[in-house]
Amino acid sequence: MKLSEIAQVIRSKNAGPRRLTLDIMFATDADYHRVAQSPALGASAIGRLYRVPAQDVTIIPYPVGRAIKIVLARTIMAGDPGDYDVYGAQQHAPLLGVEI
């Protein structure tokens, strides 16, 4: 099953000019736990997906809110030449097809 079929919300945004956050939220505890325990959303897998080193990826589970926050380094600083998404609002797209 794809992450986009399980998650209620998948979004991204800047966390300053050098970091990007990915927020994933779920409707039920069962959905949250299924995804939170999946290696598909581990630092190594996210690093490969976003082409950043795993040590630059932080996974923050928030079970009370049924949410997972992922923080990673931007490969291009926001607003620099070559930046195609200055607000980071379109960077969640690679997560949509992740198989859980």
Residue pairs with C-beta under 8 A, 6 or more apart in sequence:
1 99
1 100
2 96
2 97
2 98
2 99
2 100
3 10
3 24
3 35
3 40
3 41
3 95
3 96
3 97
3 98
3 99
3 100
4 10
4 95
4 96
4 97
6 26
6 31
6 34
6 35
6 100
7 24
7 25
7 26
7 31
7 35
8 25
8 26
8 27
9 23
9 24
9 25
10 22
10 23
10 24
10 25
10 92
10 95
10 96
11 22
11 23
11 89
11 92
12 20
12 21
12 22
12 23
12 88
12 89
12 90
12 91
12 92
13 20
13 21
13 23
13 87
13 88
13 89
14 20
14 21
14 74
14 78
14 87
14 88
15 21
15 71
16 78
17 74
17 77
17 78
17 79
18 73
18 74
18 77
18 78
19 71
19 72
19 73
19 74
20 71
20 72
20 73
20 74
20 88
20 91
21 69
21 70
21 71
21 88
22 46
22 69
22 70
22 71
22 72
22 91
22 92
22 95
23 67
23 68
23 69
23 70
24 35
24 41
24 67
24 68
24 69
24 70
24 95
25 65
25 66
25 67
26 32
26 35
26 66
26 67
27 66
28 66
29 63
29 66
31 66
32 63
32 66
32 67
32 68
33 63
34 100
35 41
35 68
35 100
36 61
36 63
36 68
38 100
39 45
40 98
40 99
40 100
41 59
41 68
41 70
41 98
41 100
42 59
43 54
43 55
43 57
43 58
43 59
44 54
45 98
46 54
46 57
46 59
46 70
46 72
47 53
47 54
47 56
47 57
47 72
49 94
49 95
49 98
50 57
50 72
50 75
50 91
50 94
51 75
52 72
52 73
52 75
56 72
56 73
57 70
57 71
57 72
58 70
58 71
58 72
59 68
59 69
59 70
60 68
60 69
60 70
60 71
61 68
62 68
62 69
74 88
76 82
76 83
77 83
78 86
78 87
78 88
79 86
85 91
